[in-house]
Amino acid sequence: MPKNPIKVGDILPAFTLLDQNNTPVSTTDFTGQPLVIFFYPKDHTPGCTAQACDFRNYESAFQAVGAQVIGINEASVDSHKGFADKYNLMYPILSDPGHKVRKSFGAPGLLFNTVANRITYVTDENHRVVYIFKSLLRATDHVEESLAYLKSLVK
C-alpha cells in the first residue's frame, strides 16, 4: 500500500536501484545536487519514448543548472539497457522491481497500481522537493516544466 504522497517541502526518501548498466545508483551519489526524478509507465512506448528523448535532448540544459535527471520504472535492467541504447539515453534509467521506490514516494499508479503513472519530482540541492508535475498525456511537458522551474531558482 502506498504511503502518504510526497509533497512540496518534503525530503525525498533515499534509495538505491540498478541502472541500465546494472550499476547501483543512489540518491546519495548526488548529494548537494538538485534531482529531477521522473517515473514513467513503460519502455519503448510512444509517450514514454518521447519523454525520455526530450530529457535526453535537454540534458545539457539540466546540467547547466546543476541538476541530475533520473528515470525510473519497474522494467528490468535489460529492458532499460535496450531502451537507453536504442535512444542514446545517457542519464540513469533505474529499475524499480515491484515499484518499491515509487510506492515509497506515494506516487500514483495506473491499472490498480501495477504500472507507474507519469510524475516528475524536482528537488533542490538538499533533495527537498520543490516542484511536482503530474500528467500522463503531456509527456514532453515534464521536461519543459521541470527545467523552467529549475531555471527560476537560479535567477
Z-matrix of the N, CA and C atoms (Angstrom, degrees):
N
C 1 1.458
C 2 1.521 1 109.20
N 3 1.349 2 118.38 1 130.49
C 4 1.454 3 118.98 2 -179.78
C 5 1.519 4 111.52 3 -66.66
N 6 1.319 5 114.91 4 147.50
C 7 1.459 6 119.27 5 175.92
C 8 1.519 7 108.88 6 -80.94
N 9 1.327 8 116.39 7 -176.54
C 10 1.457 9 119.72 8 177.00
C 11 1.524 10 108.68 9 -59.23
N 12 1.319 11 117.19 10 136.91
C 13 1.459 12 119.74 11 -177.54
C 14 1.531 13 112.61 12 -61.72
N 15 1.315 14 114.44 13 142.08
C 16 1.462 15 120.25 14 172.27
C 17 1.520 16 107.39 15 -64.76
N 18 1.323 17 115.84 16 140.18
C 19 1.465 18 120.39 17 179.16
C 20 1.526 19 109.42 18 -129.82
N 21 1.309 20 115.77 19 169.41
C 22 1.459 21 120.98 20 177.78
C 23 1.519 22 108.77 21 -55.22
N 24 1.325 23 115.27 22 132.61
C 25 1.461 24 121.96 23 -178.39
C 26 1.522 25 113.02 24 102.46
N 27 1.333 26 117.65 25 -18.73
C 28 1.467 27 121.69 26 179.54
C 29 1.528 28 110.64 27 -80.71
N 30 1.320 29 115.59 28 151.12
C 31 1.461 30 121.71 29 171.85
C 32 1.528 31 107.55 30 -85.51
N 33 1.337 32 116.68 31 134.70
C 34 1.461 33 119.92 32 177.93
C 35 1.518 34 110.50 33 -63.13
N 36 1.319 35 117.27 34 143.55
C 37 1.466 36 118.58 35 171.91
C 38 1.528 37 108.46 36 -69.09
N 39 1.312 38 117.14 37 136.37
C 40 1.469 39 120.88 38 177.15
C 41 1.525 40 108.53 39 -69.40
N 42 1.325 41 116.10 40 144.12
C 43 1.460 42 120.16 41 178.25
C 44 1.518 43 109.62 42 -153.40
N 45 1.317 44 114.63 43 161.40
C 46 1.461 45 122.94 44 173.85
C 47 1.516 46 107.65 45 -134.87
N 48 1.332 47 116.75 46 127.93
C 49 1.460 48 123.36 47 177.07
C 50 1.529 49 108.82 48 -136.07
N 51 1.313 50 116.97 49 164.89
C 52 1.461 51 121.65 50 177.05
C 53 1.529 52 110.48 51 -86.00
N 54 1.347 53 115.06 52 137.98
C 55 1.456 54 119.15 53 177.71
C 56 1.525 55 110.90 54 -90.98
N 57 1.321 56 116.34 55 -172.91
C 58 1.458 57 122.38 56 -177.00
C 59 1.533 58 113.04 57 -64.62
N 60 1.321 59 117.36 58 -14.86
C 61 1.470 60 121.47 59 177.29
C 62 1.526 61 112.10 60 -102.27
N 63 1.348 62 115.96 61 12.09
C 64 1.466 63 122.78 62 -179.16
C 65 1.532 64 111.72 63 65.48
N 66 1.325 65 116.17 64 28.35
C 67 1.456 66 122.86 65 179.22
C 68 1.526 67 108.53 66 -104.21
N 69 1.336 68 118.17 67 132.16
C 70 1.466 69 119.26 68 176.38
C 71 1.532 70 110.78 69 -64.75
N 72 1.313 71 115.64 70 132.64
C 73 1.460 72 122.49 71 176.74
C 74 1.518 73 106.73 72 -124.87
N 75 1.318 74 115.63 73 128.86
C 76 1.458 75 121.48 74 -178.00
C 77 1.527 76 109.75 75 -122.04
N 78 1.319 77 115.60 76 149.65
C 79 1.460 78 118.72 77 175.13
C 80 1.526 79 110.18 78 -59.94
N 81 1.337 80 116.62 79 -29.31
C 82 1.473 81 119.08 80 179.90
C 83 1.530 82 112.45 81 -69.44
N 84 1.343 83 117.26 82 -15.06
C 85 1.471 84 120.62 83 174.26
C 86 1.524 85 110.96 84 -65.65
N 87 1.326 86 116.81 85 -19.02
C 88 1.463 87 121.94 86 -174.11
C 89 1.525 88 111.65 87 -117.61
N 90 1.329 89 116.45 88 32.20
C 91 1.459 90 121.24 89 178.18
C 92 1.525 91 109.22 90 -57.78
N 93 1.314 92 115.76 91 134.43
C 94 1.461 93 121.02 92 179.64
C 95 1.521 94 113.79 93 81.72
N 96 1.324 95 116.82 94 9.53
C 97 1.462 96 121.56 95 -176.88
C 98 1.527 97 109.30 96 -129.07
N 99 1.340 98 117.72 97 134.37
C 100 1.463 99 119.10 98 174.33
C 101 1.527 100 110.74 99 -61.85
N 102 1.320 101 116.11 100 149.07
C 103 1.455 102 121.98 101 177.97
C 104 1.529 103 110.14 102 -118.88
N 105 1.318 104 115.80 103 146.63
C 106 1.456 105 123.13 104 170.38
C 107 1.523 106 104.59 105 -124.17
N 108 1.328 107 115.66 106 102.01
C 109 1.460 108 121.61 107 -176.35
C 110 1.520 109 107.86 108 -107.69
N 111 1.338 110 115.12 109 119.53
C 112 1.457 111 117.89 110 178.20
C 113 1.520 112 111.10 111 -117.71
N 114 1.327 113 114.12 112 128.94
C 115 1.461 114 122.04 113 173.03
C 116 1.525 115 106.42 114 -93.86
N 117 1.313 116 116.62 115 137.82
C 118 1.459 117 120.71 116 -178.82
C 119 1.530 118 109.14 117 -141.63
N 120 1.334 119 117.03 118 155.82
C 121 1.461 120 119.69 119 -172.40
C 122 1.530 121 116.25 120 -67.47
N 123 1.351 122 119.69 121 -50.51
C 124 1.472 123 118.22 122 -167.08
C 125 1.527 124 111.30 123 -158.62
N 126 1.328 125 115.97 124 137.62
C 127 1.463 126 121.49 125 173.80
C 128 1.534 127 109.93 126 -63.31
N 129 1.322 128 115.89 127 149.16
C 130 1.479 129 123.82 128 171.24
C 131 1.525 130 114.81 129 66.88
N 132 1.314 131 119.34 130 16.44
C 133 1.460 132 120.44 131 173.93
C 134 1.525 133 107.82 132 -99.37
N 135 1.330 134 118.38 133 156.29
C 136 1.471 135 119.70 134 -172.99
C 137 1.538 136 114.37 135 -55.90
N 138 1.325 137 117.45 136 -50.17
C 139 1.470 138 119.80 137 -177.67
C 140 1.515 139 112.28 138 -66.56
N 141 1.322 140 116.67 139 -42.62
C 142 1.463 141 120.76 140 -178.53
C 143 1.526 142 111.16 141 -69.47
N 144 1.316 143 116.97 142 -37.07
C 145 1.461 144 120.36 143 176.74
C 146 1.527 145 109.99 144 -65.14
N 147 1.328 146 116.82 145 -44.09
C 148 1.472 147 120.04 146 178.34
C 149 1.528 148 110.52 147 -60.21
N 150 1.328 149 116.77 148 -43.44
C 151 1.460 150 120.74 149 -179.86
C 152 1.526 151 111.06 150 -64.17
N 153 1.329 152 117.11 151 -49.34
C 154 1.465 153 121.35 152 -178.39
C 155 1.531 154 111.01 153 -61.96
N 156 1.327 155 116.79 154 -41.28
C 157 1.470 156 120.16 155 179.98
C 158 1.525 157 111.06 156 -70.21
N 159 1.325 158 117.58 157 -32.84
C 160 1.461 159 120.26 158 176.65
C 161 1.530 160 110.15 159 -66.19
N 162 1.334 161 116.73 160 -42.56
C 163 1.470 162 118.83 161 174.35
C 164 1.525 163 109.94 162 -60.14
N 165 1.327 164 117.66 163 -40.56
C 166 1.472 165 121.54 164 177.00
C 167 1.527 166 110.79 165 -60.58
N 168 1.329 167 116.72 166 -46.02
C 169 1.463 168 121.26 167 -177.14
C 170 1.519 169 112.77 168 -63.55
N 171 1.321 170 116.96 169 -26.76
C 172 1.467 171 121.49 170 -178.33
C 173 1.528 172 112.37 171 -108.46
N 174 1.323 173 117.00 172 14.25
C 175 1.464 174 120.11 173 -176.95
C 176 1.527 175 111.87 174 -57.85
N 177 1.330 176 117.55 175 -40.14
C 178 1.474 177 119.42 176 179.86
C 179 1.529 178 111.12 177 -66.86
N 180 1.322 179 117.62 178 -31.66
C 181 1.471 180 120.59 179 176.82
C 182 1.528 181 110.31 180 -68.31
N 183 1.335 182 116.88 181 -39.11
C 184 1.465 183 119.92 182 175.87
C 185 1.528 184 109.95 183 -66.11
N 186 1.327 185 116.92 184 -41.51
C 187 1.463 186 120.62 185 177.66
C 188 1.526 187 111.23 186 -62.06
N 189 1.329 188 116.75 187 -35.46
C 190 1.468 189 121.21 188 -179.43
C 191 1.525 190 111.76 189 -63.45
N 192 1.337 191 117.18 190 -27.80
C 193 1.474 192 120.16 191 176.82
C 194 1.527 193 110.76 192 -100.31
N 195 1.338 194 115.86 193 10.59
C 196 1.466 195 121.34 194 174.18
C 197 1.511 196 115.99 195 80.91
N 198 1.334 197 118.12 196 11.92
C 199 1.459 198 121.04 197 -173.95
C 200 1.525 199 112.27 198 -96.18
N 201 1.329 200 115.43 199 146.59
C 202 1.459 201 122.85 200 174.95
C 203 1.521 202 109.21 201 -105.46
N 204 1.325 203 116.43 202 125.67
C 205 1.463 204 123.00 203 176.66
C 206 1.527 205 108.89 204 -89.18
N 207 1.341 206 116.25 205 137.43
C 208 1.463 207 122.77 206 177.51
C 209 1.528 208 108.11 207 -140.35
N 210 1.336 209 116.54 208 126.44
C 211 1.458 210 121.74 209 174.63
C 212 1.516 211 109.90 210 -101.76
N 213 1.331 212 116.72 211 145.51
C 214 1.469 213 121.00 212 -177.99
C 215 1.527 214 110.04 213 -142.29
N 216 1.334 215 115.62 214 135.12
C 217 1.456 216 121.75 215 161.91
C 218 1.522 217 108.37 216 -157.02
N 219 1.300 218 116.94 217 -177.70
C 220 1.465 219 120.73 218 -172.04
C 221 1.523 220 114.36 219 -80.60
N 222 1.321 221 118.70 220 -7.98
C 223 1.468 222 120.62 221 -175.46
C 224 1.528 223 110.85 222 -59.59
N 225 1.321 224 115.00 223 159.06
C 226 1.459 225 121.65 224 -178.22
C 227 1.523 226 111.66 225 -70.11
N 228 1.319 227 115.04 226 163.13
C 229 1.465 228 121.15 227 174.92
C 230 1.530 229 109.58 228 -56.61
N 231 1.326 230 117.21 229 -42.21
C 232 1.469 231 120.84 230 179.97
C 233 1.528 232 112.03 231 -62.36
N 234 1.325 233 116.84 232 -42.19
C 235 1.460 234 120.34 233 177.22
C 236 1.525 235 110.27 234 -61.68
N 237 1.338 236 116.02 235 -45.35
C 238 1.463 237 120.08 236 179.48
C 239 1.520 238 111.25 237 -64.09
N 240 1.327 239 117.39 238 -36.31
C 241 1.468 240 121.20 239 178.83
C 242 1.530 241 109.79 240 -61.69
N 243 1.328 242 116.93 241 -47.78
C 244 1.459 243 120.53 242 178.11
C 245 1.518 244 112.34 243 -62.16
N 246 1.325 245 116.62 244 -40.60
C 247 1.466 246 122.64 245 179.16
C 248 1.528 247 110.10 246 -64.92
N 249 1.328 248 116.58 247 -49.49
C 250 1.470 249 120.97 248 -178.79
C 251 1.528 250 111.32 249 -63.96
N 252 1.332 251 117.01 250 -42.19
C 253 1.466 252 119.95 251 -179.90
C 254 1.527 253 111.33 252 -66.29
N 255 1.318 254 117.14 253 -44.32
C 256 1.471 255 121.16 254 -177.74
C 257 1.523 256 111.56 255 -61.21
N 258 1.339 257 116.97 256 -37.76
C 259 1.467 258 120.69 257 -174.60
C 260 1.532 259 113.11 258 -109.82
N 261 1.331 260 116.87 259 10.76
C 262 1.466 261 121.81 260 177.13
C 263 1.533 262 112.19 261 55.36
N 264 1.325 263 115.42 262 48.54
C 265 1.463 264 121.44 263 178.86
C 266 1.523 265 107.85 264 -88.28
N 267 1.306 266 117.09 265 117.09
C 268 1.460 267 121.23 266 -175.35
C 269 1.532 268 112.85 267 -96.67
N 270 1.322 269 117.78 268 -20.60
C 271 1.467 270 120.25 269 179.34
C 272 1.529 271 108.81 270 -78.62
N 273 1.340 272 117.55 271 161.32
C 274 1.471 273 120.03 272 -178.21
C 275 1.531 274 112.42 273 -64.94
N 276 1.329 275 114.61 274 130.98
C 277 1.467 276 122.67 275 169.79
C 278 1.527 277 104.47 276 -113.59
N 279 1.328 278 116.43 277 112.65
C 280 1.457 279 121.15 278 -170.31
C 281 1.526 280 112.71 279 -100.58
N 282 1.325 281 114.32 280 141.46
C 283 1.453 282 122.14 281 177.45
C 284 1.527 283 109.31 282 -90.58
N 285 1.327 284 115.99 283 124.01
C 286 1.465 285 122.70 284 -177.37
C 287 1.529 286 109.87 285 -119.60
N 288 1.357 287 116.33 286 73.71
C 289 1.465 288 118.94 287 -177.10
C 290 1.524 289 111.39 288 -59.29
N 291 1.326 290 114.63 289 133.38
C 292 1.457 291 119.52 290 179.34
C 293 1.516 292 113.73 291 71.78
N 294 1.315 293 117.02 292 8.06
C 295 1.478 294 122.18 293 178.01
C 296 1.526 295 113.01 294 59.78
N 297 1.322 296 118.11 295 29.05
C 298 1.472 297 120.17 296 -175.83
C 299 1.527 298 112.01 297 -60.02
N 300 1.336 299 117.44 298 -46.24
C 301 1.464 300 119.47 299 -179.15
C 302 1.522 301 110.51 300 -70.00
N 303 1.336 302 116.93 301 -45.40
C 304 1.475 303 118.94 302 179.17
C 305 1.519 304 110.07 303 -56.82
N 306 1.311 305 116.98 304 -43.76
C 307 1.467 306 120.17 305 -179.73
C 308 1.530 307 110.97 306 -67.96
N 309 1.345 308 117.91 307 -31.95
C 310 1.471 309 119.64 308 177.20
C 311 1.528 310 111.05 309 -67.09
N 312 1.330 311 116.66 310 -24.13
C 313 1.458 312 121.89 311 175.11
C 314 1.534 313 110.61 312 -80.65
N 315 1.335 314 116.00 313 -15.02
C 316 1.463 315 119.27 314 -172.60
C 317 1.516 316 110.59 315 70.91
N 318 1.346 317 116.13 316 20.91
C 319 1.466 318 120.59 317 -177.68
C 320 1.518 319 109.92 318 -72.74
N 321 1.317 320 116.76 319 139.82
C 322 1.457 321 120.42 320 -176.38
C 323 1.522 322 112.47 321 -67.39
N 324 1.314 323 115.10 322 152.05
C 325 1.456 324 121.70 323 175.59
C 326 1.514 325 110.55 324 -120.33
N 327 1.316 326 114.58 325 172.61
C 328 1.458 327 122.46 326 177.67
C 329 1.523 328 108.23 327 -116.74
N 330 1.313 329 117.18 328 168.60
C 331 1.454 330 122.47 329 176.54
C 332 1.530 331 111.77 330 48.12
N 333 1.315 332 114.60 331 61.05
C 334 1.469 333 121.90 332 179.81
C 335 1.525 334 111.63 333 59.95
N 336 1.332 335 115.94 334 36.47
C 337 1.471 336 124.25 335 175.82
C 338 1.530 337 112.76 336 68.68
N 339 1.341 338 117.41 337 23.56
C 340 1.461 339 120.81 338 -179.82
C 341 1.528 340 112.92 339 -96.16
N 342 1.328 341 117.23 340 -10.27
C 343 1.465 342 123.04 341 -179.91
C 344 1.522 343 107.56 342 -132.60
N 345 1.335 344 116.72 343 140.02
C 346 1.465 345 120.01 344 178.20
C 347 1.520 346 110.54 345 -66.12
N 348 1.305 347 116.51 346 140.86
C 349 1.453 348 121.09 347 169.04
C 350 1.527 349 106.63 348 -82.64
N 351 1.311 350 117.65 349 170.68
C 352 1.461 351 121.42 350 -179.68
C 353 1.539 352 108.07 351 -92.10
N 354 1.325 353 115.98 352 109.14
C 355 1.457 354 121.34 353 -178.98
C 356 1.527 355 109.23 354 -146.55
N 357 1.323 356 115.79 355 139.69
C 358 1.469 357 121.90 356 -177.97
C 359 1.524 358 109.57 357 -122.57
N 360 1.330 359 114.66 358 134.28
C 361 1.461 360 122.61 359 176.85
C 362 1.523 361 108.06 360 -113.24
N 363 1.321 362 116.20 361 129.01
C 364 1.461 363 121.97 362 175.87
C 365 1.524 364 106.73 363 -112.52
N 366 1.350 365 115.44 364 130.96
C 367 1.467 366 119.39 365 179.49
C 368 1.519 367 110.45 366 -117.28
N 369 1.317 368 114.33 367 165.41
C 370 1.461 369 119.68 368 169.74
C 371 1.528 370 107.60 369 -86.33
N 372 1.319 371 116.60 370 -172.50
C 373 1.470 372 120.75 371 -176.56
C 374 1.532 373 112.80 372 -68.03
N 375 1.336 374 117.68 373 -16.03
C 376 1.461 375 121.63 374 176.88
C 377 1.525 376 111.91 375 -95.32
N 378 1.319 377 116.06 376 7.71
C 379 1.471 378 124.62 377 -179.62
C 380 1.527 379 112.54 378 64.73
N 381 1.336 380 114.42 379 28.98
C 382 1.468 381 120.97 380 171.38
C 383 1.534 382 106.87 381 -89.02
N 384 1.319 383 116.98 382 129.87
C 385 1.459 384 121.15 383 -177.76
C 386 1.528 385 109.49 384 -66.04
N 387 1.339 386 114.60 385 126.45
C 388 1.463 387 120.33 386 179.42
C 389 1.521 388 112.08 387 -113.20
N 390 1.348 389 116.00 388 -16.44
C 391 1.465 390 119.08 389 -177.38
C 392 1.528 391 108.89 390 -159.76
N 393 1.325 392 115.92 391 141.15
C 394 1.470 393 122.11 392 176.31
C 395 1.521 394 107.43 393 -132.14
N 396 1.318 395 115.66 394 132.51
C 397 1.464 396 120.79 395 176.67
C 398 1.518 397 108.33 396 -127.84
N 399 1.332 398 115.99 397 125.34
C 400 1.468 399 120.88 398 -179.32
C 401 1.519 400 108.55 399 -127.39
N 402 1.331 401 115.55 400 120.21
C 403 1.455 402 120.75 401 173.32
C 404 1.516 403 108.27 402 -162.27
N 405 1.304 404 116.77 403 116.92
C 406 1.462 405 120.90 404 178.79
C 407 1.521 406 110.52 405 -69.53
N 408 1.319 407 117.30 406 -42.43
C 409 1.460 408 121.20 407 -172.21
C 410 1.524 409 114.04 408 -85.77
N 411 1.297 410 118.60 409 -25.67
C 412 1.474 411 121.42 410 -178.60
C 413 1.531 412 109.03 411 -97.31
N 414 1.327 413 115.59 412 63.27
C 415 1.465 414 122.12 413 -171.80
C 416 1.526 415 113.09 414 -57.12
N 417 1.317 416 117.85 415 -47.39
C 418 1.463 417 119.21 416 -175.79
C 419 1.531 418 112.31 417 -78.37
N 420 1.311 419 117.91 418 -14.61
C 421 1.464 420 119.95 419 176.43
C 422 1.528 421 111.61 420 -66.35
N 423 1.315 422 117.98 421 -20.36
C 424 1.465 423 121.10 422 179.01
C 425 1.530 424 110.15 423 -60.23
N 426 1.316 425 116.61 424 -39.28
C 427 1.458 426 121.46 425 -179.73
C 428 1.521 427 110.00 426 -68.67
N 429 1.306 428 115.99 427 -51.36
C 430 1.471 429 121.54 428 -178.72
C 431 1.530 430 111.35 429 -58.65
N 432 1.325 431 116.07 430 -47.05
C 433 1.469 432 120.75 431 -178.44
C 434 1.536 433 111.15 432 -63.84
N 435 1.328 434 116.48 433 -46.20
C 436 1.469 435 120.93 434 -178.32
C 437 1.519 436 111.54 435 -64.10
N 438 1.317 437 116.35 436 -45.68
C 439 1.464 438 120.99 437 -178.16
C 440 1.524 439 110.93 438 -66.58
N 441 1.318 440 117.01 439 -42.02
C 442 1.472 441 120.30 440 178.27
C 443 1.527 442 110.01 441 -60.70
N 444 1.322 443 117.34 442 -42.07
C 445 1.450 444 119.53 443 -179.82
C 446 1.518 445 111.00 444 -65.44
N 447 1.331 446 117.70 445 -45.40
C 448 1.466 447 121.27 446 179.29
C 449 1.523 448 111.41 447 -61.18
N 450 1.319 449 116.91 448 -41.65
C 451 1.472 450 121.04 449 178.89
C 452 1.524 451 110.66 450 -63.09
N 453 1.338 452 117.07 451 -33.94
C 454 1.468 453 119.97 452 179.98
C 455 1.539 454 110.78 453 -67.99
N 456 1.325 455 117.42 454 -26.04
C 457 1.462 456 121.19 455 179.09
C 458 1.528 457 111.77 456 -75.92
N 459 1.331 458 116.41 457 -29.14
C 460 1.454 459 122.14 458 -175.32
C 461 1.522 460 111.65 459 -78.26
N 462 1.314 461 117.50 460 -27.50
C 463 1.477 462 121.56 461 -175.65
C 464 1.505 463 112.90 462 -62.08
